[in-house]
Amino acid sequence: MPSALTVEQNKKLVREFFDALNEVRIGDLGDYLAADVVDHNKIIHGEPDEPGAAFAAIETQLTALAPYRARVDALIAEGDSVVARITQTGVSSGSHPRMPSPTGRGFENEAIFVFTLTHGRISEIRGVSDRLGLFLQLGWDWPTAD
């Protein structure tokens, strides 16, 4: 395993992770995410935080919200943590098992992600975004607990 990265290297890795998302380079996610990464950021409340589940979840979300783009507006780092403030855009264009039916409508909202990096890979993801704005822009009903 490579040793811990510097703060600037951590920021670079997170920026490159967003570049991979923007370019839909699913096969490259392992260059940025640890195999057992835990993703606490869910579009729909209740999705599991299982180690490694982020790979499939990211691919599904990129497909469901294509064309998805994340513009990195700011990166702040300290130690093994990087905070990214982004503006994300996309279109409700594909199916997702935890999202309402596609509407063909677009969205733009802000989000803040906190990434924890371990051994040169993102090991944990936490995110907060404007979910209400997302649902309103896409014309979705607010989710209810099942």
Salt bridges, closest charged atoms under 4 A:
GLU8 OE2 - LYS11 NZ 3.65
GLU16 OE2 - LYS12 NZ 2.52
GLU23 OE1 - ARG25 NE 2.63
ASP28 OD2 - ARG25 NH1 2.63
ASP49 OD2 - HIS40 ND1 2.97
ASP49 OD1 - LYS42 NZ 3.27
ASP73 OD1 - ARG71 NE 2.66
ASP73 OD2 - ARG85 NH1 3.70
GLU124 OE2 - HIS40 NE2 2.75
GLU124 OE2 - ARG126 NH2 3.38
